[in-house]
Amino acid sequence: MTSETRVSCPNCGASVTWSPEAQWRPFCSERCRLLDLGAWFTEERGIPGDDGEVVGEQPSEPAVVPD
């Protein structure tokens, strides 16, 4: 007996079978996938940093270099 793995769509919560045939996994549809992608593009979603600074961001005050 083989049980299929089912996951919830991260966008709408619909049940999705986790298999190679599930084209949009972990999403239930292309629509849910695109809605999630749009949320990342508009920065509604993001990965929080330690202090909120962007990696590679230049400091606001230039560093003083001794002679």
TAHU-V587377 format. One record per pair of residues at least 12 apart in sequence whose ideal C-beta (glycine too) atoms are under 7 Angstrom apart, sorted by the first residue. I is the first residue (numbers start at 1). J is the second residue. Records with the same first field share a line. If there is no record, write none. Layout:
# TAHU-V587377
I=J / J
This chain:
# TAHU-V587377
4=17 / 19
5=18
6=18
7=26
9=26 / 27 / 28 / 32
10=26 / 27 / 36
11=27 / 32 / 35 / 36
12=28 / 32
14=28
16=28
